[in-house]
């Protein structure tokens, strides 16, 4: 860069053109087409500006750079002619004359805007120190920032070569920022030149859409990351594939010892728990593929994987479904994957994804090393079929007492069908759910798969007509605990079924339980198990098919402490945990809890008359024996089991809301599908088990906090590792189903059932508080009593194996069979033993949540006039009535000196009648022990008159519930 251009860039002062000894600043002529080279766009530099050196300022005069003669001439604007001395320079045409020194400048008329200087005009002087205005929106530039050389003025004179340098310098400094304008427009004349700093690329405005800008910057990092992922994935695949076992390990794995699982009783104190029962020895007999009939192979493939011979070793859709749901939607395992899982115990892991990945790599490797027939042979020799049978040969002997080579198509299809849930099909008698699942779902599915298999390949399966003709085969009986008491067989089956349901996330299967030597600790108390069986001895003689259900649950933990299974595990389904029957009026507490949660209080009034019609029902609803109770609140409705108020509530709030409360409290969700959902569910049309009722009532006993009912308290693998159940968090923390106030009110209403309603037979001899509810379905098909103390809940349900048959008891007519006269006695017998030694605790006081509402019908006026005329009002005032101490009238003069009677709750017998100081303390409660029977209790009067607020009702009569038929 030349010295002159550097000086211009630094803002220095330029010496005026002309001879070296000529005048400064204003000397020499200016070209019409722009300033001399190096000068600024705003004209010549004013005197007093900061930059540049002056003569006489102490610095030596800088010599002028020599120029060619032609350039010297052009710089004078003469076009080659030299101006004579003293001659004034010519003014180009159209240019305004500049006033001479001393001339007075012309004044601008007032209101005129200042004229913008024309090209070639001398800029007006600005007061010293004034920096000048900056156009609106223009960024202030630092003083030392380089300025552009300005635009070239138009003119007729020759072009100075230095202009090209100036233009080149301006362009080299980059494009001028938006909104800054030319130097003349900016009013910044007089300061140094230069075009300013060149913008970087990042500062340039980018008009592209945001997504294009994003992808322009992101595609390279994304490509690198993708490449690293591919490389890492290939490396991980290679490592996992190399670590997966191969076919050489199959024989070794097949010979592994199989250990039975031990099931323990609940420990007493600090003592070690005792073994209750084991799952039994497991036997395996291997067979060759050629020894298995094609019909058996087709049955297994129809149940598990119809297209096995055409499919790869893994199912990509099943794997994707398992990954997206973290195993909740099932893994869609192929037969190859199941075989890998059965043979290799190192697949065990608490994480489903880890197990699935291991299973996939073993399946890929074995699928490449083995033929389909070899895989199927290994699979059928390793799969667990239940009944202690590992492999299809042993299963054939345990279920049909024959070799696999002798099985027919129906038997082979059945063995293939039970692979998924073998423990559910071990017994000949199955629960209602299992029976429905087998007959209505799995068997029709298998028949259809056999037909489709034949349509795809005529050599496999069977024609549709033959497939649909297949029947479920008969099996031989099986009881692994036949040499011991029946309870052990029921305990074994119940524990196995619970483990497979609650520990499925940890990969625990029937095969794991049967072969891996697990240790199971339970909450079952052997003494209470015996008490549950012996409690039914209080009943008169019953038919052999009578189902005697009893389940006891600790409300604080949800642990099942006892249950009664039945007489024979091989022939009779579990009476308490699986068999279900209509709930009857024992379903009403769920209606009551729903009402209380919807602002309907215990004191709300309902019409207790019978019969009553409801819009959603074709037939009227009757109370027991058609008795009309008149206006009743929910306390009396619960105690006397009045039907119409509960149907009214269900009709208003909806049956779905009632069922939702029941399920949340602990009733199995499948049970609410056992009858039509409508207002009559309030009367117990749904079928439930004793376990359902005990679990749900435990929620009320625990203050509205529900914990899932369970009997397995700890599960350990053979190496001592504790396995966590699926519901560990729910059991530990619980779920608040209803508020504690609602639970207190529900409990209080049910205490009146035992104290003065249809469940008085359930009162315990030690006088501790009891809450419960009776239930009897129409024609005595079922009879219930479900009750609890603060520490223990027990549900007793009686029915027949055939749900259409009525209960029968020796010496007791059918119209006298009720829950309060049968099941309540069994409950009392069991609970007397169960609570022995427990401290006596009290229920919380009722909270009376909700509003006191009236649902009584409004009487309609008669259309016909009455025969009797109404009395004319008397002109004389009537005499004041006597004062009622229980209702003091301030306007009644007779009440001036009367003391009001103490306020008592309508159910507080001690408050209303006073405490007898002559009797022992235990005789003052509502349920005194037997030695206090002569003491008047609530509702009793020494004179023999009924003193209960609504009168004592006949227990057996008012407890009977009328349930309309399902078709109605």
Residue pairs with C-beta under 8 A, 6 or more apart in sequence:
1 9
2 165
4 14
4 37
4 38
4 65
5 38
5 165
5 169
7 14
7 38
7 52
8 14
8 38
8 40
8 149
8 192
8 193
8 194
9 146
9 169
9 192
9 193
9 194
10 51
10 146
10 192
11 50
11 51
11 143
11 144
11 146
11 147
11 191
11 192
11 193
12 51
12 52
12 53
12 192
13 45
13 49
13 51
13 52
13 53
13 54
14 36
14 38
14 39
14 45
14 52
15 24
15 52
15 62
15 64
16 22
16 23
16 24
16 25
16 26
16 27
16 28
16 44
17 27
17 28
17 29
17 36
17 75
18 27
18 28
20 61
20 63
20 64
22 28
24 54
24 55
25 44
25 45
25 47
26 44
28 36
28 75
28 76
29 76
29 77
29 83
29 89
30 36
30 44
30 77
30 120
31 74
31 75
31 77
31 155
31 157
31 160
32 77
32 92
32 95
32 120
32 153
32 155
32 156
32 157
33 152
33 153
33 154
33 155
33 156
33 157
33 159
33 160
34 119
34 152
34 153
34 155
34 160
34 163
35 41
35 43
35 44
35 150
35 153
36 75
36 160
36 162
37 160
37 162
37 163
37 165
37 166
38 162
38 166
38 193
39 45
39 193
40 147
40 149
40 150
40 183
40 189
40 190
40 191
40 192
40 193
41 147
41 148
41 149
41 150
41 151
41 182
41 183
41 184
41 189
41 193
42 123
42 150
42 183
42 184
42 187
42 188
42 189
42 190
42 191
43 117
43 121
43 122
43 123
43 189
43 190
44 122
45 51
45 52
45 190
46 123
46 125
46 126
46 190
48 128
49 190
49 191
51 192
53 59
53 62
55 61
67 75
70 80
71 160
71 161
73 79
73 80
73 81
73 82
74 80
74 157
74 158
74 160
75 160
76 82
76 83
77 89
77 157
79 157
79 158
83 89
91 97
92 120
92 155
92 156
92 157
93 156
95 118
95 120
96 118
96 121
98 121
98 122
99 105
108 114
108 115
116 184
116 185
117 123
117 124
117 184
119 153
119 154
119 155
120 153
120 155
123 189
123 190
126 132
132 187
132 188
133 187
134 140
134 186
134 187
135 179
135 180
135 181
135 185
135 186
135 187
137 179
138 179
138 180
138 181
138 186
139 177
139 179
139 180
141 147
141 196
145 196
145 197
146 173
146 192
146 193
146 194
146 195
146 196
146 197
147 183
147 188
147 191
147 192
147 193
147 194
147 195
147 196
148 170
148 173
148 176
148 183
148 193
148 194
148 195
148 196
149 166
149 167
149 169
149 170
149 193
149 194
149 195
150 170
150 182
150 183
150 184
150 193
151 182
151 183
151 184
152 163
152 166
152 167
166 193
169 193
169 194
169 195
170 195
171 195
172 195
172 198
173 194
173 195
173 196
173 197
173 198
174 195
174 196
174 197
174 198
174 199
175 199
176 195
176 196
177 196
177 199
180 186
183 189
206 213
208 216
240 357
240 358
240 361
241 361
241 364
241 365
243 361
244 358
244 361
244 362
244 364
244 365
245 253
245 344
245 362
245 365
246 365
246 366
246 369
247 366
247 369
247 370
249 343
249 344
250 343
250 378
253 343
253 344
254 284
254 286
254 343
254 378
254 381
254 382
256 345
258 282
258 284
258 390
258 514
258 515
258 516
259 515
259 516
259 517
259 718
260 278
260 279
260 280
260 281
260 282
260 514
260 517
261 278
261 279
261 513
261 514
261 516
261 517
261 518
261 519
261 520
262 275
262 278
262 517
262 518
262 519
262 520
263 275
263 276
263 277
263 278
263 279
263 491
263 492
263 495
263 520
263 522
264 273
264 274
264 275
264 276
264 519
264 520
264 521
264 522
265 273
265 274
265 275
265 276
265 522
265 524
265 525
265 526
266 273
266 521
266 522
266 523
266 524
266 525
266 561
266 713
267 273
267 521
273 521
274 526
276 488
276 491
276 522
276 524
276 526
277 481
277 484
277 488
277 489
277 491
277 492
278 492
279 388
279 480
279 492
279 496
279 513
279 514
280 388
280 480
280 492
280 514
281 388
282 384
282 388
282 389
282 390
282 514
282 515
283 388
283 389
283 390
283 394
284 381
284 382
284 389
284 390
284 391
284 394
285 391
285 393
285 394
286 381
286 391
286 393
287 380
287 381
287 391
287 392
287 393
287 404
288 377
289 373
289 374
289 376
289 377
291 404
291 405
292 377
292 380
292 392
292 404
292 405
293 404
293 405
293 407
293 412
294 460
295 407
295 408
295 409
295 412
296 392
296 404
296 407
296 409
296 411
296 412
296 415
296 416
297 376
297 412
298 409
298 412
298 450
298 453
298 460
298 461
298 462
299 409
299 412
299 413
299 414
299 415
299 416
299 417
299 446
299 450
300 380
300 392
300 412
300 415
300 416
300 419
301 308
301 335
301 416
301 453
301 460
302 413
302 416
302 446
302 449
302 450
302 453
302 461
303 413
303 416
303 417
303 419
303 420
303 442
303 446
303 449
304 335
304 338
304 416
304 419
305 311
305 334
305 335
306 449
306 452
306 453
307 456
308 334
308 335
308 372
308 376
309 372
311 334
312 334
312 367
313 334
313 336
313 337
313 363
313 364
313 366
313 367
313 368
313 375
314 334
314 336
314 337
314 360
314 363
314 364
314 367
315 332
315 333
315 334
315 337
317 332
318 330
318 331
318 332
318 333
318 334
319 331
319 332
319 356
319 360
321 329
321 330
321 331
321 332
322 329
322 330
322 331
322 332
322 352
322 353
322 356
323 353
323 356
326 352
326 353
327 352
327 353
327 356
327 505
331 337
331 352
331 356
331 359
333 341
333 359
334 363
335 375
335 376
335 379
336 363
336 366
336 367
336 375
336 379
337 359
337 360
337 363
338 379
338 383
339 366
339 375
339 378
339 379
339 382
339 383
340 347
340 359
340 362
340 363
340 366
341 347
341 355
341 359
342 379
342 382
342 383
342 384
342 511
343 378
343 382
344 358
344 362
345 516
346 358
347 355
347 358
347 359
347 362
347 507
348 355
348 507
348 512
348 717
349 355
349 358
349 507
350 505
350 506
350 507
350 723
350 724
352 505
352 507
355 507
366 375
367 375
370 378
380 391
380 392
381 391
381 392
381 393
382 390
382 391
383 390
383 391
383 392
383 419
383 511
384 390
384 422
384 509
384 510
384 511
384 514
384 515
385 391
385 392
385 394
385 395
385 398
385 399
385 415
385 418
385 419
385 422
386 395
386 398
386 418
386 422
386 423
386 425
386 426
386 510
387 395
387 398
387 399
387 422
387 426
387 478
387 480
388 394
388 398
388 480
388 514
389 395
389 397
389 398
389 399
390 511
390 514
390 515
392 404
392 415
393 403
393 404
395 404
395 415
396 402
396 403
396 404
396 406
396 407
396 411
396 415
397 403
398 476
398 478
399 411
399 414
399 415
399 475
399 476
399 478
400 407
400 411
400 473
400 475
400 476
401 476
407 415
408 473
409 462
409 470
410 470
410 471
410 472
410 473
411 473
413 446
413 450
413 470
414 472
414 473
414 475
416 446
417 438
417 442
417 443
417 446
418 424
418 425
421 500
421 510
422 510
423 493
423 496
423 497
423 500
423 510
423 513
424 430
424 434
424 437
424 497
425 434
425 438
426 478
426 493
427 478
427 493
427 569
427 570
427 571
427 573
428 475
428 477
428 478
428 570
428 571
429 570
429 571
429 572
429 573
430 438
430 573
431 573
431 574
431 578
431 579
432 573
432 578
432 579
432 580
432 687
433 578
433 670
434 578
438 472
439 472
443 470
443 472
447 467
447 468
447 470
448 467
449 461
450 461
450 462
450 467
450 470
451 461
451 462
451 463
451 464
451 467
451 468
452 461
453 460
453 461
454 460
454 461
454 462
454 463
454 464
454 467
455 461
455 464
461 467
477 570
477 571
478 570
479 489
479 568
479 569
479 570
480 489
480 492
481 488
481 489
481 492
481 569
482 489
482 570
486 565
486 566
486 567
486 568
486 569
487 529
487 530
487 533
487 565
489 565
489 569
489 570
490 563
490 565
490 566
490 569
490 574
491 522
491 524
491 529
491 565
492 569
493 569
493 574
494 563
494 565
494 574
494 577
494 711
495 520
495 522
495 711
495 712
496 510
496 513
498 710
498 711
498 712
499 508
499 513
499 518
499 520
499 712
499 715
500 508
500 509
500 510
500 513
502 710
502 712
502 725
502 726
502 727
503 715
503 723
503 725
503 726
504 726
505 726
506 723
506 724
506 725
508 518
508 715
508 723
512 518
516 717
516 718
517 717
517 718
518 715
518 716
518 717
518 718
519 715
519 716
519 718
520 712
520 714
520 715
520 716
521 712
521 713
521 714
521 715
522 711
522 712
522 713
523 554
523 557
523 559
523 560
523 561
523 710
523 711
523 712
523 713
524 560
524 561
524 562
524 563
524 711
525 561
525 562
528 552
528 561
528 562
528 833
528 834
529 562
529 563
529 564
531 562
531 830
531 833
531 834
532 550
532 552
532 562
532 563
532 564
532 830
533 564
534 829
535 550
535 564
535 796
535 826
535 827
535 829
535 830
535 833
536 548
536 550
536 564
536 826
537 829
538 825
538 826
538 829
539 798
539 809
539 822
539 825
539 826
540 809
540 810
540 811
540 812
541 809
541 810
542 807
542 808
542 809
542 810
543 800
543 808
545 800
545 801
545 802
545 805
546 798
546 799
546 800
546 801
546 807
546 808
547 566
547 575
547 579
547 581
547 797
547 798
547 799
547 800
547 801
548 564
548 566
548 575
548 798
548 826
549 564
549 575
549 576
549 579
549 689
549 690
549 795
549 796
549 797
549 798
549 799
550 562
550 563
550 564
550 575
550 576
550 690
550 794
550 795
550 796
550 797
550 826
550 830
551 560
551 562
551 563
551 564
551 576
551 577
551 689
551 690
551 691
551 693
551 694
551 709
551 794
551 795
552 560
552 561
552 562
552 563
552 694
552 792
552 793
552 794
552 830
552 834
553 559
553 560
553 561
553 694
553 695
553 698
553 709
553 792
553 793
553 794
554 561
554 698
554 791
554 792
554 793
555 698
555 699
555 701
555 702
555 788
555 790
555 791
555 792
555 793
556 702
556 791
557 707
557 731
558 695
558 698
558 706
558 707
558 708
558 709
558 710
558 731
559 709
559 710
559 711
559 713
560 691
560 694
560 709
560 710
560 711
561 792
561 834
562 834
563 574
563 576
563 577
563 690
563 691
564 575
564 576
565 574
565 575
565 576
565 577
566 572
566 573
566 574
566 575
572 801
573 579
575 690
576 689
576 690
576 691
576 797
577 689
577 690
577 691
578 689
579 689
579 799
579 801
580 671
580 674
580 687
580 688
580 689
580 692
581 687
581 688
581 777
581 781
581 782
581 797
581 799
581 803
582 675
582 684
582 685
582 686
582 687
582 688
582 777
582 781
582 782
582 799
582 803
582 963
583 684
583 685
583 686
583 687
583 688
583 693
583 775
583 777
583 782
583 784
584 683
584 684
584 774
584 775
584 776
584 777
584 782
584 783
584 784
584 819
584 961
584 963
585 641
585 643
585 683
585 684
585 773
585 774
585 775
585 776
585 784
585 819
585 959
585 961
586 684
586 693
586 773
586 774
586 775
586 784
586 785
586 786
586 819
587 662
587 681
587 682
587 683
587 684
587 686
587 688
587 775
588 638
588 641
588 646
588 682
588 683
588 684
588 773
588 775
589 638
589 697
589 700
589 746
589 749
589 750
589 773
590 658
590 659
590 661
590 662
590 665
590 667
590 696
591 646
591 649
591 650
591 658
591 682
592 634
592 638
592 646
592 746
592 749
593 661
593 665
593 700
593 738
593 742
593 743
593 746
594 649
594 653
594 657
594 658
594 661
595 604
595 634
595 649
595 653
595 850
596 602
596 738
596 742
596 745
596 746
596 849
596 850
597 661
597 738
597 739
597 742
598 653
598 657
598 850
599 849
599 850
599 851
599 853
600 634
600 649
600 850
600 851
600 853
601 634
601 745
601 848
601 849
601 850
601 851
601 852
601 853
602 633
602 634
602 635
602 745
602 748
602 749
602 846
602 848
602 850
603 633
603 634
603 635
603 848
603 852
604 633
604 634
604 850
604 851
604 852
604 853
604 854
604 855
605 631
605 632
605 633
605 852
605 853
605 854
605 855
605 856
606 631
606 632
606 633
606 634
606 637
606 642
606 644
606 645
606 648
606 649
606 855
606 856
607 630
607 631
607 632
607 644
607 645
607 648
607 855
607 856
607 857
608 623
608 628
608 629
608 630
608 631
608 632
608 636
608 637
608 642
608 644
608 645
609 628
609 629
609 630
609 644
610 621
610 622
610 623
610 626
610 627
610 628
610 629
610 643
610 644
611 620
611 621
611 622
611 623
611 626
612 620
612 621
612 644
612 647
612 648
613 620
613 621
614 620
614 621
614 647
614 648
614 651
614 679
615 651
616 651
616 678
616 679
617 647
617 678
617 679
617 680
617 964
617 968
618 968
619 964
619 968
621 643
621 644
621 647
621 680
621 683
621 962
621 964
622 643
622 962
623 629
623 642
623 643
623 644
623 962
624 641
624 643
624 957
624 958
624 959
624 960
624 961
624 962
625 957
625 960
627 957
627 958
629 636
629 640
629 642
631 856
632 640
632 642
632 645
632 950
634 645
634 749
635 748
635 749
635 752
635 907
636 642
636 752
636 950
637 645
637 646
638 749
638 750
638 752
638 753
638 757
638 773
639 749
639 752
639 753
639 756
639 757
639 758
640 757
640 758
640 950
640 953
640 958
640 959
641 753
641 757
641 758
641 773
641 774
641 958
641 959
641 960
641 961
642 958
643 682
643 683
643 961
643 962
645 855
646 682
646 683
647 679
647 680
647 682
647 683
648 855
649 682
650 658
650 679
650 680
650 681
650 682
651 679
652 855
655 677
655 678
655 679
655 681
655 682
656 677
658 681
658 682
659 672
659 677
659 681
659 686
661 737
661 738
662 672
662 686
662 696
663 669
663 672
664 706
664 735
664 737
665 695
665 696
665 697
665 699
665 700
665 706
665 737
665 738
666 692
666 694
666 695
666 696
666 697
666 698
666 699
666 706
666 708
666 709
667 686
667 688
667 692
667 693
667 695
667 696
668 688
668 689
668 692
671 686
671 687
671 688
671 689
671 692
672 681
672 686
674 686
674 687
675 681
675 685
675 686
675 687
675 966
676 685
676 966
680 963
680 964
683 961
683 962
683 963
683 964
684 775
684 777
684 961
684 963
685 963
685 966
687 803
688 797
689 797
690 795
690 796
690 797
691 709
691 795
692 795
693 784
693 786
693 795
693 797
694 709
694 786
694 793
694 794
694 795
695 706
695 708
695 709
697 772
697 786
697 787
697 788
697 793
697 795
698 706
698 707
698 709
698 788
698 793
699 705
699 706
699 737
699 738
699 743
700 738
700 743
700 746
700 747
700 750
700 771
700 788
701 743
701 747
701 771
701 788
701 789
701 790
701 793
702 734
702 743
703 740
703 743
703 744
703 844
704 736
704 737
704 738
704 739
704 740
704 742
704 743
705 734
705 735
705 736
705 737
706 734
706 735
706 736
706 737
707 730
707 731
707 734
707 735
708 727
708 730
708 731
710 725
710 727
710 731
712 725
714 722
715 722
715 723
715 725
716 722
716 723
717 723
725 731
738 746
739 849
740 844
741 847
741 849
742 847
742 849
744 843
744 844
744 845
744 846
744 847
745 846
745 847
745 848
745 849
747 771
747 843
747 844
748 771
748 843
748 845
748 846
748 907
750 771
750 772
750 773
750 787
751 769
751 770
751 771
751 843
752 907
753 759
753 771
753 772
753 773
753 774
754 760
754 762
754 763
754 770
754 771
754 772
754 787
754 927
755 763
755 926
755 927
755 938
756 938
756 939
756 948
756 952
757 774
757 953
757 955
757 958
757 959
758 774
758 818
758 819
758 820
758 953
758 955
758 956
758 958
758 959
759 772
759 773
759 774
759 785
759 787
759 819
759 820
759 824
759 959
760 820
760 955
761 820
761 821
761 824
761 825
761 828
761 955
762 770
762 772
762 785
762 787
762 820
762 824
762 825
762 827
762 828
762 831
763 770
763 828
763 927
764 770
764 789
764 828
764 831
764 832
764 835
764 927
765 832
765 929
765 930
766 835
766 840
766 922
766 929
767 840
767 922
767 925
767 926
767 927
767 928
767 929
768 789
768 835
768 840
768 841
768 927
769 789
769 790
769 841
769 842
769 843
769 927
770 787
770 788
770 789
770 831
770 927
771 787
771 788
771 843
772 785
772 786
772 787
772 788
772 824
772 827
773 784
773 785
773 786
773 787
774 784
774 785
774 818
774 819
774 820
774 823
774 824
774 959
775 782
775 783
775 784
775 785
775 786
775 819
775 961
776 782
776 783
776 784
776 817
776 818
776 819
776 820
776 959
776 960
776 961
777 783
777 961
777 963
778 961
778 962
778 963
778 964
779 806
779 814
780 806
780 807
780 814
780 817
780 818
781 799
781 800
781 803
781 804
781 805
781 806
781 807
782 797
782 798
782 799
782 807
783 797
783 798
783 799
783 807
783 817
783 818
783 819
783 822
783 823
784 795
784 796
784 797
784 798
784 819
784 823
785 795
785 796
785 819
785 820
785 823
785 824
785 826
785 827
786 793
786 794
786 795
786 796
786 827
787 793
787 794
787 824
787 827
787 831
788 794
789 831
789 835
789 838
789 841
790 841
790 842
790 843
791 835
791 838
791 841
792 831
792 834
792 835
792 838
794 827
794 830
794 831
794 834
796 823
796 824
796 826
796 827
796 830
797 823
798 807
798 822
798 823
798 826
799 807
800 806
800 807
806 814
806 817
807 814
807 817
807 822
808 814
809 817
809 822
812 821
816 956
818 955
818 956
818 959
818 960
819 959
820 955
820 956
820 959
821 955
821 956
821 959
880 892
880 893
880 894
881 892
881 894
882 894
883 889
883 892
883 894
883 895
883 898
885 898
885 899
885 900
885 901
886 900
886 901
888 895
888 898
888 900
889 895
902 911
904 911
904 912
905 911
906 949
907 938
907 949
909 926
909 937
909 938
909 939
910 924
913 936
913 938
915 924
916 923
916 924
916 935
919 932
919 935
920 932
922 928
922 929
922 932
923 929
923 931
923 932
923 935
926 937
926 938
927 937
928 935
928 937
936 942
938 948
939 946
939 947
939 948
939 952
940 947
941 947
946 952
